[in-house]
Structure formats: structure tokens, C-alpha cells
Amino acid sequence: MATDAPSSIGKSPSASRRVVSIDALRGFDMFWIMGGDAFFIALLGLVSRPWASKLAEQLEHVDWQGFHFYDLIFPLFLFVVGCAIPYSMEKYRSHPSQVFWRIARRTLLLVLMGLIYNRIQDFQWESLRWMGVLQRIGICYGVAALLYVNVHWRWLVVIFAAILLGYWGILIWVPVPGGAAGDLSPAGNLAGYLDRTLLPGKILEKYYGYGDNEGLLSTIPAIATALLGVFAGIWLKSGVNEWLKVLGLAAAGGICLGTGVAWGEVFPVVKNLWTSSFVLVSGGWSLLLLAVFYLIIDVIGWRSWAWIWVVIGANAITIYMVQHLIDFEELSRYFLSGIAGWSGQYQNLVILGGVLALKWALLIFLVRNKIFLRL
């Protein structure tokens, strides 16, 4: 689970509660959410080369159909949540009834935190966004964890495939009232129609206007993303040789990526709809990244550099909430406005670097004082 304390960097994978690469990969993912994207966009903006502008494009979401690096960030987080489930839930598999309330509590707390993030405390029901990132994380974690402790992994594979095929069938063959079946445009898709029809509150324009990015129907395939992480966690916990684990992750990643790209020719890769092809493309990249992190950190043993990411991953949900409550950019300007003023064209880069430094300093303080958000 994303809110657990990090694994010990000094221990071997077999002795640790879970492999260090899972915590490090979560931190790497969270780095981009906590300001890494803005910093590198600003840095690349100072380079007058075509390749720099191409790289900068990868740090922004595609408008609708297609895939950029930044479209990987949220599914990668859900994937890592799934990876941690076999480590945190294994002891409960023989007594699944004992863990129900533990899973339910974590799920409900994440959903509640998401609603607080969306300002439910203002009681402005007509403008409240009911869905969101934390709500989707909570739901996907809850369903994936319950399935893991109650269902054999072979049946989990069947469920995973059924979700992807079922969602494809629904979006392609079920027409929107007054519309046509298979319409995957922003205005005409079924997921957006259900959000507009069933969700109370407001569908914000920033969330493509016709539906919610983390809407009702599209949360179902997002569960498949978490299940893909569960499969990876099961594989890493197995007794297979570590080098075979790396090869298995890389092979699975390549298969998912290739299948997703091919499927995308007839069922487009659309993050806002979390299409089945998007699940496979993002899942393929997630598996490949995990293979690289696991190889470098846990197999080869180059772990000292992983501390940079583990510090972030240890309190990923915490920093996600705190950066919404504290204006770190204003704090950065308070401390660095003089230096920024002397920096000429690098002024914005100095401020954004200060934002990252302040957030990382806070996370260092939390880790060193053994303060972790427990749900």
C-alpha cells in the first residue's frame, strides 16, 4: 500500500518486507507529480533545439488519443499500489474475513481524503467534484486487495482479461441515448454520458468537459491496472531466480505494450476513458520500469541512489495532500527571490527547483522522524 513505511535499504529482498524497488518506483512516479514535470519543462524550454521541445511535449498529457510519458504517471501509481498488495496482504489469505475491515477502512479513508482534497467541507454541492485521483486509488486498491485475498491468481488472470474485453465491448457496442455505438469522441462516448447523467455536482471543464477523468465507468478498467501490479507483486514474491524475475517482468512488459499498441489500432489509446488498450500500453511501460528498477536496486544491489526516490515514496499520499494545502511556490519565492533575481533567464528554474527542494526536505524530515501516514 502506498502509505506504508519504506523497505530497509540495507536488507536483502528476501529479508525485507518488500523489495526496495517498489518503494523507489513509487517515489520516482511521485517526483513528477510533486513538481518534477514543471521543473524539466522549464529546463527544456531554455534549450533551443527540436529534441528539447519534443521531450517537453512528453511531460504534458495528450489532448485525447495517444500516449505521452506524462500519461503514464497515474496508471504507474495504481500499478505500484497493486505491486505492494501481495506483500501487505499475504498473511491474511488464509483468513480473508479478518482483513475485510482493514481493506474497507483504507478504501474509505482514501475516498474521504479525495473528497476533502476536492473541498467537500465547503458544502458547495453544485460545484463539488465527487470523483478524483484519491477516490480512484481507494476503489482500485480495495477491489484488487479483496480479490487477491479471496481469489486464486489464475482466476485473477481471467478477471483481468474479462475486465479489458468487457469494457471494450461496452464502449464499442453500447450506444449513448441519441448517439451511436462506438463513438469514442469527447462529447459522444458512453463513459462521459454516464458521468454527466449519474454524477452529482459539476463536471469541470478541465476534466475534458463531457465527463470526469476519473469517472464511474472508466474506474472499472483502472482496477485492471492495479491487478496487473498484483501479478507483478506475486511474481516478485515467488521463489524464481532473481534474473528470471527481471526477464519475466521485461517479457510481460513487452507483450502488454505490443498488444496494447496493436489493439489501439481498433480501440484507441485514450487516457481520459482508460481504454483497455491504454491499460495494456501503460501497464507494459510500468512492467518495464519495474524490471529496470528491480534489476538495478534489488538484483545488482546499487541501492544508495534509490534513497532519493524511497524518501518520496514513503509518504507519497502525504505529499500529494500537503502540496494542495501549502503554497510551496510562494515559500520558494520567499527564500529564493533574491537569487532568482540575479539568475536572469534561469529565474523560473530557480523557483521551481526551490519548490522541489522544500518538498523533499519535508519528506526527509518525516522519514528521519519515522512519521508515515498510516491508513
N, C-alpha and C positions, 0 to 999 in steps of 0.2 A: 504494500500500500504506500502511496506517495508520502504519507505523513510519518512514516517510521523513521527512527534514527538510522544513520548510515552504518554500513558494514565496517568492520575494523580493517583498515588498510594493511595492518601488519600481519593479518592472518591469511592462511591459505583458503581457497574457495571452499574446501571441504569442511574447514573448521568454522567458517563464518556463517552467520545466519543466512546470508545470501551473498552471491558473488558481488564484488565491488563494482563491476562494470554496469550493473543495473542502476546503482545509485549514481554513478558517473554519467551514464547516458541520460538519466532524468535531469541532472544538473546541466548538461550540455544543452538539452532541449529548452530548459527554463531560462538559460542565458539569453536566448533570442527574445523571449517574452519580456524579460526584465530590462530590455534596452539595448541588447546586442545588435538588433536589426537597425535601429536608428543610428547607432554609432558607426556601423560599417557602411550604411547608405551615405552618411556624411563623409566618411573617409574616401569612399569610391567616387563621390562627387567632386573630389579635389583632383582626380586623375583624368586627364583629357585624352582618354583612349577608348576606342569602341568596346574592348573587352570589359572595361570598368563599368560602363553603362549596362552591359549585358549581365554582369554579376549583380549589379544593383537591382535590376529587374527581378532577379531570383529572390530578393528579400521583400517582395511585395506579393500579395495574393493575385492570382489571375482574376480577371473580371467575372468569368463564368466557367467556360470549358477549358480544360488544360491543366497543367501542373507545374508549379514553381517550387523551389526549395521551401519557401515560407508556408506553402500549403501542407507541408509535412509536419509542421510543429505540433499542432493539436493531435492528429492521429498518432504521432510518435509518443506523446504523453499518455494517451489511452493505452497504447501498446505496452509501455513500461509499467503502467498500473497493472495490466494483465500479467506481465512477467513476474511481478512480486507476489501474486496470489498463491502459487504453489508453495512458496516459502513460508508465507504467513498463515496459510490455511491447512497445511498438510496434517498437522496434529489433530485437526477436527474431522478428518474424513471418516474416521470410524465412529464418530458421534455427531453427525450433522445437525441434529436438533439442538445441540449445545451452542452452536455458533450462529444460529439464526438471528438472535437478538444483537449479537456483535456486528454482523453484517448490516442488519437493519439500522442500527444506531449510526454506523459510519455513513451509510447511504443518506439517511435523513439529515444528518449534520452537514454533509456536503451540499445537499439541496438547500438547506436553510442558509448556509453561508452564501450560496449563489444568489438567493433572494435578497439577502442583506446587501450583497455587492450591487444588486440592481435597485436598491433603496426601497424595499418593501416597507421599511419603517416610516416612510413618508405618507403612507396610506393614500397615495395618488393612484388609485386602481386603474383609471382610464389611460395612464401613461406607463404603467408598470410592465416591464418585460418579465414574463414568467419563466421562460426558458433561459439557458445560458451555459457557459463553459463548465462551471462547477456543478450545475444540475446534471449536465450530461455525464460528467465524470462520476458523480454519485450513482446515477442509474446504471451506467455501464459496469462500474465496479460491483454494485450489488447483484446484478443479474449474473455476471461472469463468476463471481465468488460462489453464489448459490449453486450454479451449475457445476462448478469444479468439485465442491464437497459432496454433491449428490449424484453425479453422472460420471460414468467411465469415460476416459479420454477418447475412446473410439466413437462413442455416441456424441461426444463434443464435436468431433470432426463432421459427423452427419448434421448436427445442428448448425455448425458454421456454414456448411455448403447450402443447407436449406434456407438460411437467412439471406445469403447472397442471391440465390436463384429466386427465392420468393419475392424479394424486394425488386429484383429486375422484372419479374412477371407483373407485379402490381403497377410499377411505374409505366411499363410498356403497354399493358393490356387493359388497365382500368381507366376509363375516360373521366375527365373532370366534367361535372354537370355543365352543359352548354359548350364544352370543348371537345377536343379529340384525344383518343388514347395515344399514348406515346409522345405527347408533347412535353419536351424537357426544357422548354424556354423558361426564363424567369417568371413570366406572367402566367404561363399555361400549365405548369407542372402540378401534379397531384399533391405532392408534399406541401407546397406553398398554399394550395387551396385549403387543405385541412388545417394548416396553421391559421389562416385568415378566418376560417369558419369556427374552429373549436377553441382556439386560444383566446382567453380574455385579455384585456389590456391592449397594448399598442404594438403593431409590427413596425419597428423602427426602419426608417429609410436606409440607415447604414447597414442594415442586415438585408440587403438587396430588395427591400421594399415590398415584395409579394409574399414573403414567408420569413421564417426565422432560421438563421444559420444553424442553430441547434434545436430545430423544431421537433415536432412529435414523431412523424413517420420516419424522418431521417435518423432518429436516435436508434432505431432498430438495427440498421447495418453498422452503426458505431459500436454496438455490442459485439459484432463480429470482429472489429478491430481489437477490442480488449481480449476476445477469445484467442486471437492469433498470438497475442502476448502470453496468454496462459500456455499455449502449446510450446512457445519458446522457453518458458519457465520450467515446464515439465521436462523438456529436452535437456536443459542445463542441469537439472537435479538428478538426471539419470546417471547410471554407472558407466556410461560410454566414455571412451578415451577423450581427453580434452581437445586433441587435434581433430578428432572426428566430430566433436560438437561444433567446432568452428566451421568445418566443411559442411555439416548438416545445416547450420544456420545460413551459410552463404548459398548453398544449393536451394534451400527453401525460398530464400530471398529472391534468387534469380528466377525461379519458377513462378512465384507470385507476381513479380514485376513483369515478366514476359506475358503471362496470362492476362494481367490487368491491361497492359498496353494493347494486346490483341482484342480483348473484349471491348476496350474503349472505342474500337472502330465502329461498333454497332450499339454500344451502350456507353455514351461519352463519360469521360472522367470529369466529374463536377463535384467540387468540394462542398458547395452550399447544399447539395442534395445528398451528399455522402453516398454516391452511387457505388454499386458493387465493384465496378472497375476501379473506382477511387480507393476502395478498401484494399484491393489487391496491389495497386501501384504504391500507395503509401505504406502498406504492410511489407511489401518487398523491400523498399528502401529502409524501413525500420529494422527488418531482419538483417540486412547487410550492415547497417550501422552497428547493431548489437554484435555481429560477428567480428567486426573490426575492434570494437571496444573490449570484447571478451578476449580476443587474441592478444592484444597489446597489454591489457591490465592483468588479466587472470591467468593466462597461459604463459606468455613470455615473462610476465612479472614486472613490467615497467609501471609501477603504481604511484610513484611520488607525484607525477604530474596530474594524476587523477584527483588529487585533493582539491584542485581548483573547481572541478565540477561537483565533487561529492559535497562540498560545503553548500553549494546552491541546492543540490538535490535533496539534502537532508531536511530542508524547510521550504520545499517548493510551493506548497499551498500557502504557507505563511507569507512569503514574499509576494505572491500573487495578490493576496488581500491587502497587505501593508502598503504596497505601491499604489493601490487605489485610494488609500486613506491619507497618505503623506505625499506632499509635493516635493519629490526628490530633486526635480529640476530647479525649483526655487531655492532649495538648500544648496545645490551645487553653485548657483549664481551667487549666493550669499558668500560662500567661501572662495570662489574662484573668479569672481568678476574682474578683479584686478589683473590676474594672469591672463584671463581671456581677452581683456582689452589690449594687452601687449602682443597678442598672438596673431593679429591680422586675419588672414583667411582661415586660420585654424581655430577661430574663436568658438564656433559652434561645436567643433570636435572636442575642445577642452571641456565645455559644459557637459556634453553627453558622456565623456569619459568620467567626469566627476560624478554623474548620476550613477554609473555602473560601480564606481569605487565606493560610494556611500552605501549602496545596497549590499555590496559584497562585504563591506566592513560590518554591517549589521548582521549578516549571516554568519560571519566569523565569530562575532560576539555570542550569538545564540549557540553555535556548535561548541565553542570552548567552555561555555557555562552549562552545557548539556541541556539546553532548552529546546524542546521539539514539540510541535503541535501533535497532540495525541487525540485521535478521534475514536 
